Amino acid sequence: MSSIITGEAVVLELRPASFAARALGLLLDVLVHAAALWGLIALVGAAAPDLDRAALGALITVAVVFCFVVLPVAVETLSRGLSLGKLAAGLRIVRDDGGSIRFRHALIRGLIGFLEIYATVGGLAVAVALFNGKSKRLGDLVAGTYALRRRVPAEAPVLHHVPFQLQPWASLADIGRIPDAAARRASLFLRQCGRMAPGSRVAMAQSLASELAAHVAPPPPPGTSPEDYLAAVLGERSRRELDRLRLSRERSARLGARLGRLPHERGR
């Protein structure tokens, strides 16, 4: 699994494609390019049956370059790293920093790909990919790209729970209007803190706890860790928000029932 560290020291996990998935996508792309080449050669033969061998060889060379270099480069550039084979295998080519590729990356991959895929019948690409942690082929190493899995299971929503030892304090605490942005940052921290560096984890927990403390009173019991404090505040905040929503729905239901009876009462 690949990871990118953001400016807030949060590790974003990206899932490089496996060797099997890359091989499947590449095989499908090769079949598509070969079919396009066969179609062009058939078209040239039907349109100009009287060409001499030199002209026919030149046209075939142009068709090969177009189908195996120009076409893949154009498709990857316009689709930002996709192709028919990659769509079928659920892959996308991205830069090493996770961003979309540009023409330069696609061109390098296309030029080197012709050598390692078609000139060596895929032998060089397989040999390089097998000994690379991200299943990169030679073109990826030079261009600074790799294949990313697009089809990944969605993460389940995180429900914050008040730690058992802080439940008495949280139930009586005055939790004011915590800014939504601060609550989102704290929630994201609790979701990803297990993947952070220890020093950054402690520093960010203390910073977020100090930010939320300006809206919460009284202070937590002595010895409460910043992470437990964040979990308690967010958990109690969520519980109170759910209670408010439930009461609001009940009031709306009662009001709707009363309004529904008004015409009948007037008729009496």
MARKE-537285 format. One record per residue (C-alpha): x, z, y. Coordinates in nm, 2 decimals, padded with zeros to 4 digits. Example, Ala and Ser with C-alpha at 12.3 -4.5 7.8 and 13.67 -1.06 7.14 Angstrom:
<atoms>
01.23, 00.78, -00.45 .
01.37, 00.71, -00.11 .
</atoms>
This chain:
<atoms>
00.00, 00.00, 00.00 .
00.13, -00.10, 00.34 .
00.10, 00.12, 00.65 .
00.12, 00.09, 01.03 .
00.18, 00.39, 01.26 .
-00.02, 00.37, 01.58 .
00.09, 00.52, 01.91 .
-00.10, 00.84, 01.83 .
00.10, 00.88, 01.50 .
-00.20, 00.78, 01.29 .
-00.12, 00.59, 00.98 .
-00.34, 00.28, 00.93 .
-00.33, 00.18, 00.57 .
-00.34, -00.19, 00.48 .
-00.37, -00.33, 00.13 .
-00.13, -00.61, 00.05 .
-00.26, -00.86, -00.21 .
-00.14, -00.83, -00.57 .
00.08, -01.09, -00.73 .
-00.22, -01.20, -00.95 .
-00.45, -01.25, -00.65 .
-00.18, -01.44, -00.46 .
-00.12, -01.66, -00.76 .
-00.49, -01.74, -00.79 .
-00.52, -01.82, -00.43 .
-00.21, -02.04, -00.44 .
-00.33, -02.22, -00.75 .
-00.66, -02.31, -00.59 .
-00.49, -02.43, -00.27 .
-00.25, -02.65, -00.47 .
-00.55, -02.80, -00.66 .
-00.73, -02.87, -00.33 .
-00.41, -03.03, -00.18 .
-00.35, -03.24, -00.49 .
-00.71, -03.36, -00.49 .
-00.67, -03.46, -00.12 .
-00.35, -03.65, -00.20 .
-00.51, -03.83, -00.49 .
-00.80, -03.93, -00.26 .
-00.57, -04.06, 00.01 .
-00.36, -04.26, -00.24 .
-00.68, -04.41, -00.39 .
-00.80, -04.50, -00.05 .
-00.47, -04.66, 00.05 .
-00.47, -04.86, -00.28 .
-00.82, -04.98, -00.23 .
-00.78, -05.07, 00.14 .
-00.45, -05.25, 00.10 .
-00.39, -05.38, -00.25 .
-00.14, -05.64, -00.15 .
00.12, -05.40, 00.01 .
00.48, -05.44, -00.11 .
00.66, -05.15, -00.28 .
00.84, -05.03, 00.03 .
00.53, -05.01, 00.24 .
00.34, -04.84, -00.04 .
00.62, -04.59, -00.09 .
00.62, -04.51, 00.28 .
00.24, -04.46, 00.28 .
00.27, -04.23, -00.02 .
00.54, -04.03, 00.15 .
00.32, -03.99, 00.46 .
00.03, -03.88, 00.24 .
00.24, -03.63, 00.05 .
00.37, -03.47, 00.38 .
00.02, -03.47, 00.52 .
-00.15, -03.30, 00.22 .
00.13, -03.06, 00.14 .
00.26, -02.96, 00.48 .
00.04, -03.08, 00.77 .
-00.29, -02.99, 00.61 .
-00.19, -02.63, 00.51 .
-00.03, -02.56, 00.84 .
-00.34, -02.69, 01.03 .
-00.58, -02.49, 00.82 .
-00.39, -02.17, 00.84 .
-00.34, -02.20, 01.22 .
-00.71, -02.28, 01.30 .
-00.85, -02.02, 01.06 .
-00.59, -01.75, 01.15 .
-00.45, -01.72, 00.80 .
-00.72, -01.84, 00.58 .
-00.77, -02.14, 00.34 .
-01.01, -02.23, 00.06 .
-00.79, -02.06, -00.20 .
-00.75, -01.75, 00.01 .
-01.12, -01.73, 00.08 .
-01.20, -01.75, -00.29 .
-00.94, -01.48, -00.37 .
-01.04, -01.26, -00.08 .
-00.70, -01.28, 00.10 .
-00.58, -01.35, 00.45 .
-00.22, -01.41, 00.58 .
-00.13, -01.17, 00.86 .
00.19, -01.07, 01.04 .
00.40, -00.78, 00.93 .
00.24, -00.57, 01.21 .
-00.11, -00.66, 01.09 .
-00.19, -00.91, 01.36 .
-00.32, -01.27, 01.32 .
-00.07, -01.54, 01.25 .
00.00, -01.82, 01.50 .
00.12, -02.18, 01.47 .
00.48, -02.07, 01.44 .
00.41, -01.85, 01.14 .
00.20, -02.12, 00.97 .
00.46, -02.39, 01.03 .
00.74, -02.18, 00.88 .
00.53, -02.10, 00.58 .
00.43, -02.46, 00.54 .
00.78, -02.61, 00.56 .
00.94, -02.35, 00.33 .
00.63, -02.36, 00.10 .
00.69, -02.73, 00.03 .
01.03, -02.64, -00.10 .
00.94, -02.33, -00.30 .
00.60, -02.44, -00.43 .
00.61, -02.81, -00.48 .
00.98, -02.90, -00.50 .
01.05, -02.63, -00.75 .
00.70, -02.64, -00.92 .
00.64, -02.28, -00.79 .
00.95, -02.13, -00.96 .
01.12, -02.01, -00.64 .
00.79, -01.87, -00.50 .
00.72, -01.68, -00.82 .
01.08, -01.55, -00.85 .
01.08, -01.41, -00.50 .
00.73, -01.27, -00.51 .
00.79, -01.08, -00.84 .
01.07, -00.88, -00.68 .
00.90, -00.80, -00.35 .
00.68, -00.50, -00.29 .
00.42, -00.70, -00.10 .
00.43, -01.00, -00.33 .
00.59, -01.21, -00.05 .
00.72, -01.55, -00.12 .
01.02, -01.69, 00.06 .
00.81, -01.84, 00.34 .
00.66, -01.50, 00.41 .
01.00, -01.33, 00.43 .
01.12, -01.59, 00.69 .
00.80, -01.60, 00.89 .
00.74, -01.22, 00.88 .
00.40, -01.24, 00.72 .
00.22, -01.13, 00.40 .
-00.11, -01.16, 00.23 .
-00.37, -00.89, 00.30 .
-00.67, -00.81, 00.09 .
-00.99, -00.87, 00.28 .
-01.23, -00.73, 00.02 .
-01.18, -00.36, 00.01 .
-01.43, -00.09, -00.06 .
-01.58, 00.07, 00.25 .
-01.48, 00.43, 00.32 .
-01.76, 00.68, 00.28 .
-01.86, 00.86, 00.60 .
-01.69, 01.19, 00.65 .
-01.92, 01.50, 00.68 .
-01.74, 01.79, 00.85 .
-01.81, 02.13, 00.71 .
-01.75, 02.47, 00.87 .
-01.48, 02.66, 00.68 .
-01.64, 02.96, 00.50 .
-01.43, 03.22, 00.69 .
-01.55, 03.07, 01.03 .
-01.92, 03.04, 00.96 .
-02.02, 03.37, 01.12 .
-01.82, 03.28, 01.44 .
-01.94, 02.92, 01.45 .
-02.31, 03.02, 01.41 .
-02.28, 03.24, 01.73 .
-02.04, 03.03, 01.93 .
-02.15, 02.85, 02.25 .
-02.06, 02.49, 02.19 .
-02.10, 02.31, 02.52 .
-02.12, 01.94, 02.59 .
-01.81, 01.82, 02.40 .
-01.72, 01.47, 02.53 .
-01.80, 01.20, 02.27 .
-01.45, 01.05, 02.30 .
-01.29, 01.39, 02.23 .
-01.52, 01.45, 01.93 .
-01.43, 01.10, 01.79 .
-01.06, 01.16, 01.83 .
-01.09, 01.50, 01.65 .
-01.31, 01.35, 01.37 .
-01.06, 01.06, 01.32 .
-00.78, 01.31, 01.31 .
-00.95, 01.52, 01.04 .
-01.01, 01.20, 00.84 .
-00.65, 01.08, 00.85 .
-00.44, 01.40, 00.90 .
-00.34, 01.39, 00.53 .
-00.15, 01.07, 00.59 .
00.03, 01.19, 00.91 .
00.38, 01.31, 00.94 .
00.39, 01.70, 00.94 .
00.53, 01.74, 01.29 .
00.29, 01.49, 01.44 .
00.00, 01.65, 01.25 .
00.06, 01.99, 01.39 .
00.12, 01.87, 01.74 .
-00.20, 01.66, 01.75 .
-00.41, 01.93, 01.59 .
-00.30, 02.18, 01.86 .
-00.36, 01.93, 02.14 .
-00.71, 01.84, 02.01 .
-00.80, 02.21, 01.96 .
-00.69, 02.29, 02.32 .
-00.91, 02.00, 02.44 .
-01.22, 02.12, 02.25 .
-01.16, 02.48, 02.34 .
-01.25, 02.41, 02.71 .
-01.61, 02.35, 02.59 .
-01.64, 02.63, 02.33 .
-01.68, 03.01, 02.38 .
-01.58, 03.26, 02.26 .
-01.24, 03.19, 02.11 .
-01.21, 03.18, 01.73 .
-01.09, 03.48, 01.53 .
-00.72, 03.55, 01.56 .
-00.51, 03.35, 01.31 .
-00.74, 03.05, 01.29 .
-00.54, 02.73, 01.24 .
-00.61, 02.44, 01.47 .
-00.73, 02.22, 01.19 .
-00.98, 02.49, 01.07 .
-01.09, 02.53, 01.43 .
-01.16, 02.16, 01.47 .
-01.35, 02.14, 01.14 .
-01.56, 02.44, 01.24 .
-01.65, 02.31, 01.59 .
-01.73, 01.96, 01.46 .
-01.92, 02.09, 01.16 .
-02.13, 02.32, 01.37 .
-02.18, 02.05, 01.64 .
-02.31, 01.81, 01.37 .
-02.54, 02.07, 01.22 .
-02.69, 02.15, 01.56 .
-02.73, 01.78, 01.65 .
-02.91, 01.73, 01.32 .
-03.14, 02.03, 01.38 .
-03.22, 01.89, 01.73 .
-03.30, 01.55, 01.58 .
-03.52, 01.70, 01.31 .
-03.72, 01.91, 01.57 .
-03.75, 01.61, 01.79 .
-03.90, 01.41, 01.51 .
-04.14, 01.69, 01.41 .
-04.26, 01.71, 01.78 .
-04.30, 01.34, 01.79 .
-04.50, 01.34, 01.47 .
-04.73, 01.62, 01.59 .
-04.78, 01.45, 01.92 .
-04.86, 01.12, 01.75 .
-05.11, 01.30, 01.52 .
-05.28, 01.45, 01.83 .
-05.29, 01.12, 02.01 .
-05.44, 00.96, 01.71 .
-05.73, 01.20, 01.71 .
-05.81, 01.17, 02.08 .
-06.05, 00.87, 02.06 .
-06.25, 01.03, 01.78 .
-06.28, 01.35, 01.98 .
-06.39, 01.16, 02.29 .
-06.65, 00.98, 02.08 .
-06.80, 01.32, 01.99 .
</atoms>
